[in-house]
C-alpha cells in the first residue's frame, strides 16, 4: 500500500501550537519565529483543507477538526521517538560483525581483538569471510578488513604500512619455485610451481619448503621472528595494504569508534 506523504514539520508545529495555544510560545519551543509558525500552520491548513485555529477574544482556540486528530498525531510522534531510540540502541550493542580475510585475522587481528575484549569482557565477535565485494547491509556488517589500495568510497584507516616481502624456508635452494596466490599469482622472473588460495597459505607452503613467495609483511612477521621462514630481501612498498573500512553511519557508531581507537593505538604501540 502506498503511504501518504506526511507533512511532519507542519504536524510538529501544530502539536506545539496546540499545547501552548500561542504561536509565540510555540515559536520559543521550536526555536523559530512566530511568523514561521504561522506560515507552517497556514500551509498545513491549505494542504488538509481544514481550519485548525480560530482567534477569539480569549486568544487562540483549536477547531473541532484539529482536536479530532491531535491524539493520534501525538501518539505518532511518540512512536517516532521510540523508533529512533531503537535504532540508536544498536550503537551500544555488544556484538561486532567483522568481515576479514582469514589469514589476516589469524596473523594480526585476532590478538588485538583478544586484547580489546580483555578490557571489554561483554563484547562478542562474529567473523565472516573477507570477500571485497561483500555488502555491508546484506551481511549486517559493522566493519570490514580489505587488502586494497585505499578505503575507496568508505571511511577507513590503514592497518599498518603497505609492505611486501619475499620469503623462503631457511634451507630453501636459490632456484626454489615461486608460490603464487591471488595477490601475487605469477611472480616476475620465475616459474610458479605451486598455487594457493591466500597469502597465509602461501606462508605455510613456504615454511614446508615448497618454494618462495611474495607476501604482505604483516602476515610473515611472526614466522620470520620465530625462524620458521626467512626474508630474502628487505621489505618493499606495495600498492595494496590492509584497510579497516565501513560506511559512514557504521563508522560513527560508538562501539565502532571504540574498536577503531583500540586498533589505531596498537599501530603505534
C-alpha positions in Angstrom: 0.0 0.0 0.0 1.4 3.4 -1.0 1.9 5.6 2.1 0.6 9.2 2.1 3.3 11.8 2.2 3.1 13.3 5.7 3.9 17.0 6.4 5.9 16.1 9.5 7.3 19.6 10.1 3.8 21.1 9.9 2.4 18.5 12.2 5.2 19.1 14.8 4.3 22.9 14.7 0.6 22.1 15.1 1.4 20.0 18.2 3.4 22.7 19.8 0.9 25.5 19.0 -2.0 23.3 20.3 -0.2 22.7 23.6 0.6 26.3 24.2 -2.4 27.9 22.3 0.1 30.5 21.3 2.2 30.9 18.2 4.7 32.9 20.2 5.3 30.3 22.9 5.3 27.5 20.2 8.0 29.5 18.3 10.1 29.7 21.5 9.9 26.0 21.9 10.8 25.2 18.3 13.5 27.9 18.1 11.8 29.7 15.2 9.9 33.0 14.7 6.2 33.3 15.4 5.8 34.3 11.7 7.4 30.9 10.7 4.9 29.1 13.0 2.0 31.0 11.4 3.3 30.1 7.9 3.6 26.4 8.8 0.0 26.4 10.2 -1.4 28.1 7.1 0.4 25.7 4.8 -0.9 22.8 6.8 -4.4 24.1 6.6 -4.2 24.6 2.9 -2.9 21.0 2.5 -5.5 19.4 4.7 -8.4 21.7 3.6 -9.5 22.5 7.1 -9.1 25.4 9.6 -7.0 24.4 12.6 -7.1 27.5 14.8 -9.5 30.4 15.4 -8.7 33.6 17.1 -11.2 34.7 19.8 -11.3 37.4 22.4 -9.6 35.0 24.8 -6.8 34.1 22.3 -6.2 31.0 20.1 -8.7 28.2 20.1 -8.5 24.8 18.4 -11.2 23.9 16.0 -13.0 20.6 16.3 -11.1 19.3 13.2 -7.8 20.0 14.8 -8.8 18.4 18.2 -10.0 15.3 16.4 -6.5 14.5 15.1 -4.2 15.7 17.9 -4.2 12.5 20.0 -3.2 10.3 17.0 -0.6 12.8 15.9 1.0 13.0 19.4 1.0 9.2 19.7 2.6 9.1 16.3 5.5 11.4 17.4 6.0 9.2 20.5 6.3 6.2 18.2 8.8 8.0 16.1 10.9 8.7 19.2 10.7 5.1 20.2 11.8 4.1 16.7 14.8 6.4 16.8 15.8 5.2 20.2 15.6 1.6 19.0 17.8 2.4 16.0 20.3 4.2 18.3 20.3 1.2 20.7 22.2 -0.7 18.1 25.2 1.6 18.7 25.5 0.1 22.2 25.3 -3.5 21.0 27.9 -5.8 22.4 28.3 -7.8 19.2 30.7 -6.9 16.4 30.2 -8.5 12.9 33.5 -8.2 11.0 34.5 -9.3 7.5 38.1 -10.1 7.4 40.5 -12.3 5.3 41.1 -15.4 7.5 44.9 -15.2 7.1 45.0 -11.6 8.3 42.7 -12.5 11.2 45.0 -15.2 12.3 48.2 -13.3 11.9 47.2 -9.8 13.0 43.7 -9.1 14.0 42.9 -11.9 16.5 45.4 -11.0 19.2 44.3 -7.4 19.1 40.6 -8.4 19.4 41.6 -10.5 22.4 43.3 -7.5 24.0 40.3 -5.4 23.3 37.9 -7.9 24.9 40.2 -8.3 27.9 39.2 -4.7 28.8 35.7 -5.1 27.5 34.6 -8.6 28.5 31.0 -8.1 27.5 32.0 -7.8 23.8 31.3 -10.6 21.4 32.6 -11.0 17.8 31.2 -12.7 14.7 33.7 -13.2 11.8 32.7 -13.6 8.2 34.7 -14.1 5.1 36.7 -11.2 3.7 35.3 -11.0 0.2 36.0 -7.5 -1.1 32.5 -7.4 -2.7 30.6 -8.3 0.5 27.6 -6.0 1.0 27.6 -4.3 4.4 23.8 -4.1 4.6 23.1 -7.7 3.5 25.8 -9.2 5.8 24.8 -6.8 8.7 28.5 -5.8 9.0 30.0 -3.3 11.4 33.5 -3.3 9.9 35.5 -5.0 7.2 39.2 -5.5 6.6 40.2 -5.4 3.0 43.5 -5.8 1.2 43.2 -2.8 -1.1 44.8 0.4 -2.4 42.7 2.5 -0.1 39.3 2.8 1.6 37.5 3.6 -1.7 34.2 5.2 -1.1 34.1 4.1 2.5 35.6 5.5 5.7 38.7 3.8 6.8 42.2 3.6 8.3 45.3 1.8 7.1 46.2 -1.1 9.4 49.9 -0.6 9.2 52.3 0.1 6.3 51.7 -1.5 2.9 54.8 -3.6 2.6 55.6 -6.8 0.8 58.5 -9.2 1.5 59.9 -12.2 -0.4 60.2 -15.2 2.0 61.6 -18.8 1.8 62.4 -21.6 4.2 65.9 -21.3 5.8 67.2 -24.2 3.8 65.5 -23.5 0.5 67.7 -23.7 -2.6 68.3 -20.5 -4.5 66.3 -21.8 -7.5 63.2 -22.6 -5.4 60.0 -22.3 -7.5 57.6 -19.5 -6.8 54.4 -20.0 -4.8 51.6 -18.0 -6.3 48.4 -16.7 -4.7 45.7 -14.3 -5.8 47.5 -11.2 -4.6 50.7 -12.3 -6.4 49.6 -15.0 -8.8 52.7 -15.0 -11.2 55.8 -13.6 -9.5 58.0 -12.0 -12.1 61.2 -13.7 -13.1 60.4 -17.3 -12.0 58.3 -20.3 -12.6 55.2 -20.8 -10.4 55.5 -24.3 -9.0 52.6 -24.1 -6.5 49.4 -22.0 -6.4 47.4 -21.5 -3.2 44.3 -19.5 -2.2 45.7 -16.8 0.0 48.9 -15.3 1.5 48.5 -17.2 4.7 48.5 -20.5 2.9 51.5 -19.3 0.8 53.4 -18.7 4.0 52.6 -22.2 5.2 53.8 -23.6 1.9 57.0 -21.7 2.2 57.5 -23.0 5.7 57.1 -26.5 4.4 59.8 -26.0 1.8 57.6 -25.9 -1.2 59.1 -22.7 -2.6 59.3 -18.9 -2.1 56.6 -16.3 -2.2 55.9 -12.6 -2.1 53.6 -11.9 0.8 52.4 -8.9 3.0 55.0 -8.3 5.7 52.3 -8.2 8.4 51.4 -11.8 7.7 55.0 -13.0 7.7 56.5 -11.1 10.6 55.8 -13.7 13.3 57.1 -16.6 11.2 60.2 -14.6 10.4 60.7 -13.8 14.0 60.4 -17.4 15.0 62.9 -18.5 12.4 60.4 -20.7 10.5 61.0 -18.7 7.4 63.5 -16.0 6.3 63.2 -12.8 4.3 65.3 -13.0 1.1 65.4 -9.2 0.8 64.3 -6.0 2.6 60.5 -5.3 2.7 59.4 -3.0 -0.2 56.5 -0.7 -0.6 53.4 -2.1 -2.2 50.3 -0.6 -3.8 47.9 -2.6 -1.6 47.7 -2.8 2.2 45.2 -3.8 4.8 42.4 -1.3 5.4 39.8 -1.2 8.1 36.7 0.2 6.5 33.0 0.8 7.0 30.2 3.1 5.6 30.0 6.4 7.4 26.9 5.5 9.5 28.7 2.5 10.9 31.9 4.4 11.3 30.1 6.9 13.6 28.7 4.3 16.0 30.1 4.4 19.5 31.0 0.8 19.6 32.8 1.0 16.2 34.7 4.1 17.3 35.9 2.3 20.4 37.3 -0.6 18.4 38.8 1.6 15.8 40.6 3.6 18.5 42.0 0.3 20.0 43.3 -0.9 16.7 44.7 2.5 15.9 46.6 2.6 19.2 48.1 -0.8 18.5 49.7 0.6 15.3 51.8 3.0 17.3 52.5 0.7 20.4 
